[in-house]
Each structure stands twice: as C-alpha cells, then as structure tokens.
C-alpha cells in the first residue's frame, strides 16, 4: 500500500516525531526515548514516515539516523494555504462588520 503525506500526518505521534526531527537528525533510539510508547511502535511510525518520504533513515555504523525531508511536506502546506485564504477573508469580513458597528454606535452617542 502506498501511503501519502496526509496519512502520515494524521497521527499525533507522527506529527510529534516530525516536530522532533525538524531541528536535527536523531537516531531511532533517541527518537524512541522521547515517547512513552514501545520502540517497535515508534519504528512503525518511522516506517510510515519513511514510506511517505517525510523522513529518510540512513545507517551510519551501527546506528540508524532519521532525518526530515521538509520538501515532502509541501503538499500539506499548499492544501492548508487555500483554507488560510478563506479564514483570512472571513476574518477581514468580520473585522469590517465590527468597525461598522463601532462607527454606528459612536454616531448614536
């Protein structure tokens, strides 16, 4: 089964792993130490992130390092962007409404 980036970020643990790896590469063990779930569960989450191309896992000596691939999160950013524009439009409309009410109230005083 081919997973996509939206399936990867659907799980809060995977989002936390992405956040953890955003600043630096970490070993699988170091990633696992940051969570209160089993190491096999973390490995499963990392495998899903790897299948989606969000995290690459490379072997250096005896350790396996996890590194984020932020460019593969671009589809999520683009998807969210369309809704950001909608939210901003709604907020701008609401702000205009509030200004109109305040102006009317000042005239009535």
C-alpha positions as a Markdown table, in Angstrom:
| # | Residue | x | y | z |
|---|---|---|---|---|
| 1 | Unk | 0.0 | 0.0 | 0.0 |
| 2 | Unk | 1.4 | 3.4 | -1.0 |
| 3 | Unk | 0.8 | 6.0 | 1.7 |
| 4 | Unk | 0.6 | 9.7 | 1.2 |
| 5 | Unk | 1.8 | 12.6 | 3.3 |
| 6 | Unk | -1.8 | 13.3 | 4.6 |
| 7 | Unk | -2.0 | 9.7 | 6.1 |
| 8 | Unk | 1.4 | 10.3 | 7.7 |
| 9 | Unk | 0.5 | 13.5 | 9.5 |
| 10 | Unk | -2.9 | 12.1 | 10.5 |
| 11 | Unk | -1.4 | 10.5 | 13.6 |
| 12 | Unk | -0.4 | 12.8 | 16.5 |
| 13 | Unk | 2.7 | 10.7 | 17.3 |
| 14 | Unk | 3.9 | 11.0 | 13.8 |
| 15 | Unk | 3.4 | 14.8 | 13.9 |
| 16 | Unk | 5.4 | 14.9 | 17.2 |
| 17 | Unk | 8.2 | 12.8 | 15.5 |
| 18 | Unk | 8.2 | 15.3 | 12.6 |
| 19 | Unk | 8.5 | 18.2 | 15.1 |
| 20 | Unk | 11.3 | 16.4 | 17.0 |
| 21 | Unk | 13.2 | 15.9 | 13.8 |
| 22 | Unk | 12.6 | 19.4 | 12.5 |
| 23 | Unk | 15.8 | 20.7 | 14.2 |
| 24 | Unk | 18.2 | 17.8 | 13.9 |
| 25 | Unk | 18.8 | 14.3 | 12.7 |
| 26 | Unk | 18.4 | 11.8 | 15.5 |
| 27 | Unk | 18.9 | 8.1 | 15.9 |
| 28 | Unk | 15.9 | 5.8 | 16.1 |
| 29 | Unk | 16.7 | 5.1 | 19.7 |
| 30 | Unk | 16.9 | 8.8 | 20.5 |
| 31 | Unk | 13.5 | 9.4 | 18.8 |
| 32 | Unk | 12.0 | 6.5 | 20.8 |
| 33 | Unk | 13.4 | 7.9 | 24.1 |
| 34 | Unk | 11.1 | 11.0 | 23.6 |
| 35 | Unk | 7.9 | 8.9 | 23.7 |
| 36 | Unk | 6.2 | 6.7 | 26.2 |
| 37 | Unk | 5.3 | 4.1 | 23.7 |
| 38 | Unk | 7.2 | 1.0 | 22.8 |
| 39 | Unk | 10.2 | 1.1 | 20.5 |
| 40 | Unk | 8.5 | -1.2 | 18.0 |
| 41 | Unk | 5.6 | 1.3 | 17.9 |
| 42 | Unk | 8.0 | 4.1 | 17.2 |
| 43 | Unk | 9.7 | 2.0 | 14.5 |
| 44 | Unk | 6.3 | 1.5 | 12.8 |
| 45 | Unk | 5.6 | 5.3 | 12.9 |
| 46 | Unk | 9.0 | 5.9 | 11.4 |
| 47 | Unk | 8.5 | 3.3 | 8.7 |
| 48 | Unk | 5.2 | 5.1 | 7.7 |
| 49 | Unk | 7.0 | 8.5 | 7.6 |
| 50 | Unk | 9.8 | 6.9 | 5.6 |
| 51 | Unk | 7.3 | 5.3 | 3.1 |
| 52 | Unk | 5.8 | 8.8 | 2.6 |
| 53 | Unk | 9.2 | 10.4 | 2.0 |
| 54 | Unk | 8.9 | 12.7 | 5.0 |
| 55 | Unk | 11.7 | 11.0 | 6.9 |
| 56 | Unk | 14.8 | 9.2 | 5.5 |
| 57 | Unk | 16.5 | 6.7 | 7.6 |
| 58 | Unk | 20.2 | 6.1 | 6.9 |
| 59 | Unk | 22.6 | 3.7 | 8.5 |
| 60 | Unk | 25.8 | 5.1 | 9.9 |
| 61 | Unk | 27.9 | 2.4 | 11.6 |
| 62 | Unk | 25.6 | 0.6 | 14.0 |
| 63 | Unk | 23.1 | 3.4 | 14.3 |
| 64 | Unk | 20.1 | 4.3 | 12.1 |
| 65 | Unk | 19.6 | 8.1 | 11.8 |
| 66 | Unk | 16.3 | 9.7 | 11.0 |
| 67 | Unk | 16.3 | 13.0 | 9.0 |
| 68 | Unk | 13.3 | 15.1 | 8.0 |
| 69 | Unk | 12.7 | 15.8 | 4.3 |
| 70 | Unk | 10.7 | 19.1 | 4.6 |
| 71 | Unk | 10.1 | 19.5 | 0.9 |
| 72 | Unk | 7.8 | 16.4 | 1.0 |
| 73 | Unk | 5.5 | 18.3 | 3.4 |
| 74 | Unk | 4.8 | 20.9 | 0.7 |
| 75 | Unk | 1.6 | 19.3 | -0.4 |
| 76 | Unk | 0.2 | 19.8 | 3.1 |
| 77 | Unk | 1.3 | 23.4 | 3.2 |
| 78 | Unk | -0.4 | 24.0 | -0.2 |
| 79 | Unk | -3.6 | 22.3 | 0.9 |
| 80 | Unk | -3.7 | 24.4 | 4.1 |
| 81 | Unk | -2.9 | 27.6 | 2.2 |
| 82 | Unk | -6.2 | 27.5 | 0.4 |
| 83 | Unk | -8.0 | 27.4 | 3.7 |
| 84 | Unk | -5.8 | 30.2 | 5.2 |
| 85 | Unk | -7.0 | 32.5 | 2.5 |
| 86 | Unk | -10.6 | 31.5 | 3.3 |
| 87 | Unk | -10.1 | 32.2 | 7.0 |
| 88 | Unk | -8.4 | 35.5 | 6.4 |
| 89 | Unk | -11.3 | 36.5 | 4.1 |
| 90 | Unk | -13.8 | 35.6 | 6.8 |
| 91 | Unk | -11.8 | 37.4 | 9.5 |
| 92 | Unk | -11.5 | 40.5 | 7.3 |
| 93 | Unk | -15.2 | 40.5 | 6.7 |
| 94 | Unk | -15.8 | 40.1 | 10.5 |
| 95 | Unk | -13.4 | 43.0 | 11.2 |
| 96 | Unk | -15.2 | 45.2 | 8.8 |
| 97 | Unk | -18.5 | 44.4 | 10.4 |
| 98 | Unk | -17.2 | 45.2 | 13.9 |
| 99 | Unk | -15.8 | 48.5 | 12.6 |
| 100 | Unk | -19.1 | 49.3 | 11.1 |
| 101 | Unk | -20.9 | 48.6 | 14.3 |
| 102 | Unk | -18.5 | 50.7 | 16.4 |
| 103 | Unk | -18.8 | 53.6 | 14.0 |
| 104 | Unk | -22.6 | 53.4 | 14.1 |
| 105 | Unk | -22.5 | 53.2 | 18.0 |
| 106 | Unk | -20.3 | 56.3 | 18.1 |
| 107 | Unk | -22.7 | 58.2 | 15.9 |
| 108 | Unk | -25.6 | 57.2 | 18.1 |
| 109 | Unk | -23.9 | 58.5 | 21.2 |
